[in-house]
Amino acid sequence: MSIRTVAQDLRLSTATVSLALKGDARVSAETCARVLEHCRRVGYTPSFSARSLSVGRSFTLHVVHVTDDGGVGRFLSDFLGGAARAASARQYRVTLSVIRDDQWDDLRPHLRNGSADGFVLLNPREAEEYTVFRESGVPLLVVGRSSCVGAAQVDTDNLAVGRDLGAHLRAAGYARPALLGPGRRTFTRDRLLGLRGSYPDAPLLGTSGQPQEVMALTEAALRAGHDALIVTDDALLPALLKALKRAGRRAPDVGVVGMGNDVSGYLDPEVTSIDFGAARLGEVAASHLLDHLGNVDAPPLLTVPHRLVARESTRR
């Protein structure tokens, strides 16, 4: 089946069907929905290679995940799932690069060869200029707060995350929380600032996420008298809980809070965590970037809500 056949079935021009499959703003939402539904019903899938050759675009979004320790977790897989669903609905696909802060040059081939029409950047760093993107001139969407001028943004309200955690811990009777996370990431800085609304002296214990480092920081925090420990990623929780056990302590005697809400509900004890809605973030990020590519009038920043999931680890 060809796009011409689809157009004949719907009594539309091939140009209209082509634009509808791309989610182009020049085609009404009603017509786009009609075209997509018909294509699903008859099993028509446009050829990426043919479309790319005909219009000089790749119909690909490239996600760049920046990590301190080289690892990835459930947040990324959920985010990619959401992004892929949103992209697929508009006949795009999603690819991925996982890099460290010293590997920006590894992106240059992708930026030069037209392998993607737009890029999504996860885990922005404080005061990072992202010169590789600026020099290439490619469309960029940042998930998080960034100083990258001209980039669209999708974010969680990380200040509110910190405020919500502070209010929760204060209500539970904790007096001296500490935050463990990557100090250079903007989401860490914003969550700390929000937390300090309730606890002005709350410290940040910077970590790359290596288990031995997390355990050492946990032990140091206990010696310093901190009675609640918050990590910026659920992936840090097993090392933290092991350090507590080794010190003869246990939650909720020491409050423990994770972020991401993936493994936190399956630990002993079950751990209070922040659910960021990673799949929804992915959907919004892909859709927002595609709107910018299609010159749709869209706000520069979209915020996706979070929720605090209270569990045994903070129930005194």
Residue pairs with C-beta under 8 A, 6 or more apart in sequence:
1 42
1 43
1 44
3 14
3 17
3 18
3 21
3 44
3 46
4 14
5 44
6 17
6 35
6 38
6 39
6 42
6 44
7 13
7 14
7 16
7 17
9 38
9 42
10 17
10 34
10 35
10 38
12 20
12 31
12 35
16 27
16 31
16 35
17 35
19 26
19 27
20 27
20 31
20 32
20 34
20 35
20 36
21 35
21 36
21 39
21 46
21 90
21 91
22 59
22 90
22 91
22 294
23 32
23 89
23 90
23 91
23 290
23 294
24 294
25 294
25 295
25 296
27 35
36 89
38 44
39 45
46 91
48 58
48 59
48 60
48 93
51 57
51 59
51 91
52 58
52 59
56 114
57 117
58 114
58 115
58 116
58 117
59 91
59 92
59 93
59 117
60 92
60 93
60 94
60 95
60 115
60 116
60 117
61 83
61 87
61 92
61 93
61 94
61 95
61 116
61 117
61 118
61 119
61 120
61 286
61 289
61 290
62 94
62 95
62 96
62 97
62 110
62 115
62 116
62 118
62 119
62 120
63 79
63 80
63 83
63 94
63 95
63 96
63 97
63 119
63 120
63 122
64 96
64 97
64 99
64 107
64 119
64 120
64 121
64 122
65 72
65 76
65 96
65 97
65 98
65 99
65 122
65 123
66 99
66 100
66 101
66 121
66 122
66 123
66 124
66 125
67 98
67 99
67 100
67 123
68 100
68 101
68 182
68 208
68 209
69 208
69 209
69 210
70 98
70 100
71 209
71 235
72 98
73 233
73 234
73 235
73 260
73 262
74 234
74 260
74 262
74 263
74 278
75 233
75 260
75 262
75 276
75 278
76 122
76 278
78 278
78 279
78 282
79 122
79 143
79 278
79 279
79 281
79 282
79 285
80 94
80 96
80 282
81 279
81 282
82 278
82 279
82 280
82 281
82 282
82 283
82 284
82 285
82 286
83 94
83 120
83 282
83 283
83 285
83 286
84 93
84 94
84 282
84 286
85 282
85 283
86 282
86 283
86 284
86 286
86 287
86 290
87 93
87 94
87 286
87 290
90 287
90 290
92 117
92 286
92 290
94 286
95 115
95 116
97 106
97 107
97 110
99 106
99 107
101 125
101 184
104 130
104 131
104 132
105 132
107 132
108 132
108 136
109 115
110 116
110 119
111 119
111 132
111 133
111 136
111 138
112 136
116 138
117 139
117 293
118 138
118 139
118 140
118 141
118 289
118 290
118 292
118 293
119 133
119 138
119 139
119 140
119 141
120 140
120 141
120 142
120 143
120 285
120 286
120 289
121 130
121 133
121 140
121 141
121 142
121 143
121 146
121 148
121 151
122 143
122 144
123 143
123 144
123 185
123 187
124 130
124 142
124 143
124 144
124 145
124 146
124 148
124 185
124 186
125 184
125 185
125 186
126 184
126 185
126 186
126 189
127 147
128 146
128 147
128 148
129 147
129 148
130 140
130 146
130 148
130 151
133 140
133 148
133 151
134 148
134 149
139 152
139 289
139 292
139 293
140 148
140 150
140 151
140 152
141 151
141 152
141 153
141 154
141 285
141 288
141 289
141 292
142 148
142 151
142 152
142 153
142 154
143 153
143 154
143 155
143 281
143 285
144 153
144 155
144 158
144 185
144 186
144 187
145 153
145 155
145 158
145 186
145 187
145 190
146 153
146 186
152 288
152 289
152 292
152 298
152 300
152 301
153 300
153 301
153 302
154 281
154 284
154 285
154 288
154 301
154 302
154 303
154 304
155 301
155 302
155 303
155 304
156 187
156 276
156 281
156 303
156 304
156 305
156 306
157 303
157 305
157 306
158 186
158 187
158 190
158 191
158 194
159 190
159 191
159 193
159 194
160 194
160 306
161 190
161 191
161 194
161 259
161 274
161 306
162 190
162 191
162 192
162 193
162 194
162 195
162 196
162 197
163 194
163 195
163 197
163 198
164 194
164 274
164 306
164 308
165 177
165 191
165 194
165 195
165 230
165 257
165 274
165 308
166 177
166 194
166 195
166 196
166 197
166 198
166 199
166 202
167 198
168 257
168 272
168 308
168 310
168 314
169 177
169 198
169 199
169 228
169 255
169 257
169 314
170 198
170 199
172 252
172 255
172 314
172 315
172 316
173 316
174 227
174 228
174 255
174 314
175 227
176 199
176 201
176 202
176 225
176 226
176 227
176 228
177 195
177 199
177 202
177 226
177 227
177 228
177 229
177 230
177 255
178 202
178 203
178 204
178 205
178 221
178 224
178 226
178 228
178 229
178 230
179 188
179 191
179 192
179 195
179 202
179 203
179 204
179 205
179 230
179 231
179 232
180 204
180 205
180 207
180 214
180 217
180 218
180 221
180 229
180 230
180 231
180 232
180 236
180 240
181 188
181 191
181 204
181 205
181 206
181 207
181 231
181 232
181 233
181 236
182 188
182 206
182 207
182 208
182 209
182 232
183 189
183 204
183 206
184 206
185 232
187 232
188 204
188 232
189 204
191 232
191 259
192 202
192 204
195 202
195 230
196 202
205 217
205 220
205 221
207 213
207 214
207 217
207 236
209 233
209 235
209 236
211 238
211 239
212 239
214 231
214 236
214 239
214 240
214 243
215 239
215 240
215 242
215 243
215 246
216 243
218 229
218 239
218 240
218 243
218 244
218 247
219 243
219 246
219 247
221 229
222 243
222 244
222 247
222 249
222 254
226 254
227 254
227 255
228 254
228 255
228 256
228 257
228 314
229 240
229 254
229 255
229 256
229 257
230 256
230 257
230 258
230 259
231 237
231 240
231 257
231 258
231 259
232 259
233 258
233 259
233 260
234 258
234 259
234 260
234 261
234 262
234 263
234 264
234 271
234 273
235 260
235 263
236 258
237 256
237 258
237 263
237 264
237 267
237 271
238 263
238 267
240 256
241 251
241 256
241 267
241 271
244 250
244 251
244 254
244 256
250 269
251 269
251 271
251 312
251 313
251 314
252 269
252 312
252 313
252 314
252 315
252 316
253 316
255 272
255 313
255 314
255 316
256 269
256 271
256 272
256 313
256 314
257 271
257 272
257 273
257 274
257 313
257 314
258 264
258 271
258 272
258 273
258 274
259 273
259 274
259 276
260 273
260 274
260 275
260 276
260 278
261 273
261 274
261 275
261 276
261 309
264 270
264 271
264 272
264 273
264 309
264 311
265 271
265 273
265 309
265 311
269 311
269 312
269 313
270 311
270 312
270 313
271 311
271 312
271 313
272 308
272 309
272 310
272 311
272 313
272 314
273 308
273 309
273 311
274 306
274 307
274 308
274 309
275 306
275 307
275 308
275 309
276 304
276 306
277 304
277 305
277 306
277 307
280 304
281 304
284 302
284 304
288 298
288 302
291 298
292 298
